[in-house]
């Protein structure tokens, strides 16, 4: 199943077992959801549901993964069960929190989960039906899982893989952040020494939709030519990185590892080298 679905395809899906998640994040995201959302969509919160934020971002980054048991409770509260067909959207072409939700749902064991191409804005342009206020739905039974099923990399793993030249570490932040020109979110500008920069925005066309799978495949083959096949993907806090993991999956590549702590952890950890290109 393609990890990406268009608004027109969503419009044709049977409603049975269909669950739509609104993963818009940032200030007043829940108020925006209440004001207007795709009809039937249920709100999922980046900070509360898709992360378990600790006291010190030097250990885990700004958006560490929640415990698997906590996420299971979140899914139960959203009425998601093992038969659910889940569609996730945000208002940043999947790069805000929709791709993170997709990654976590896949890592939890769901096969039928997709991100809405172009997100909220494309859904509006395509004339999908919208609603406002709360949606009424029942909780589901809690699904028990032992651990995440997709690969994650720790700071130590990233460091070792770079030393041994056994993985390509990809930083998907904007180029100016990677180069160290300025840093709008984290405390220090720059990048992990040895990491390469492929901004997530290059996965998208001028309308904020994903490039075709064949175009993405050719693009990444050219960019990664001659480099190790195994990829470790990171960003600022492990959220936007999932957008590139999604794009790679869409293009037919093997699953990459997610460095959840990302730059927010590395840049805060005492003694870690920081590279700049300014």
Beta strands, then each sheet from edge to edge (+ up, - down):
strand 1: 4-5
strand 2: 18-22
strand 3: 37-38
strand 4: 42-43
strand 5: 85-89
strand 6: 113-116
strand 7: 130-131
strand 8: 152-153
strand 9: 168-171
strand 10: 196-197
strand 11: 231-234
strand 12: 257-259
sheet 1: 1+ 6+ 5+ 2+ 4+
sheet 2: 3+ 7-
sheet 3: 8+ 12+ 11+ 9+ 10+
end
